[in-house]
């Protein structure tokens, strides 16, 4: 079984680098670490970056998870290939562009491109946030699949992902450590990134950002509200080119070894927001259909 250690980053193509970066810094509050050679790297915590924009076609390029070491990467490559998953090992240019020592790329059964990386660069200096949003870390990522049950089978059979809770047949929330979910899969027509999440330090940060975003005309997709599954107070909002961001506070940790996943019926008014606010599915940034081999070599 492939042991995922943590989430690493999101790579997103952008047709308008200036607008994408300005929003990530001035609105979301991330730090622009570097911008060169058609790449811009945004930081939220000790990771060198959690979001990379790449000049070109608009859409998600890949999401990524960390593995413990080079041996684990080699073992993951063998296990994925044995399961019939097409895998490409990265090259030095691709590793340098991702600020990792080594990596591989594969497609899940639904077309989502995923990188597995080792030795993601860490930065020890304090984060120089673009604005005071209260961000503490890159919290989780959510991808799309037409069948969330099949997606769970893939992630739980080959990887150490465990389901924490179900939202009907619309979403599977999975953990790879005590945090309620680091990976979620939402039902969608095709592959893509549903949203990326940032944890903030208090409910006050969520509410201040709600006013901040509203005053600037940013589209609020959902919230403020509170998820009954993770207990997190949430706020989803739309960025340029269809990239959805989320702030949340108060996520549940699961330490009970006998935890049983719960089933929430999305037809119930409090299934997604226990405060019974208006809810809708966040929009998806579509996966750019580029071959795994291309993604493994510099892109």
C-alpha positions, 0 to 999 in steps of 0.5 A: 500500500502506498503511504501518503504523508501529506498534501503538497501543492496544486499546479494550475495553468493560467492564461492571465498570470497577472490577474491570477497572482494578484488575486492569490496575493491581494485577496486570498492572502498568500505569499508570492515566493518567486515568479520566473520562467512562466511560473509563479509560486504561492506560499501559505506555510512551511512548504516552498509553495502550495499553489503554482501558476503556470503560463498557458492554457487555463485549468488544473495541471496536477495535484500532489502528495508527499511520500516519505522517501525515494524507496517509497517513490520507487515502490509506489511506481511499481505498485501503480504499474502492477495495478494497470495505472500509467505512470511516468517518472519525472525528470530533473527539469520537472523536479526543479519546477516543482521544488522537489527532489524527485517525483512521478505523475499518474492519472487516476481512473477518472483523468485527474493527474496526480504527482507523488513527490519526495523532499518538497522544499521547506522554507524556515522564514515566516510567511509574508502574507499578502494580507492578514487573512489568518491563514495557518496552512494549506488544509486539503484539496478536492478533485472531481470524479463521476463516481465517488464510490469508485474513486474511494475504492481506488484511493483506499485500495492502492493508498492509505486513504480512509473514508471519514464520512459520505455526503450521499453519492455526492462526496467522499471525505478521506483522511491520510492522517488524523485530520478529518480529510486531506483529500475529498472527491466530489461527483462531477462530469469529468476530472478537475479541481473542485477547490483548495482549502486553507485553514485559518486561526479563528472563526473571526478570520472567516467572518472578517474575510467574508466581509472583505470578499463581499465588499470587493465583489468577489463571488461567494459560492457558499458560506459562511457555514459549518460542515457537520462532517468535519465541524469546520466553519467554512467559506468558499469563494471563486477566483479567476479562471474558475479556481475555487478557494476555501477558508475554514476553521475548526476541522475535526481530528479523528483519533478513534481507531474504531471511527465509523464513517457516517452517511449524510443525505444531501437532501436534508437541509443540514447535510452540508451546512449544519446552520442550514444556510443556502448551499451549492456545489462549488464550481470546478476548474477543469483538468487540462488534458495533457499526457502523463508523459508531458506532465512528467517532463518539465510541465 
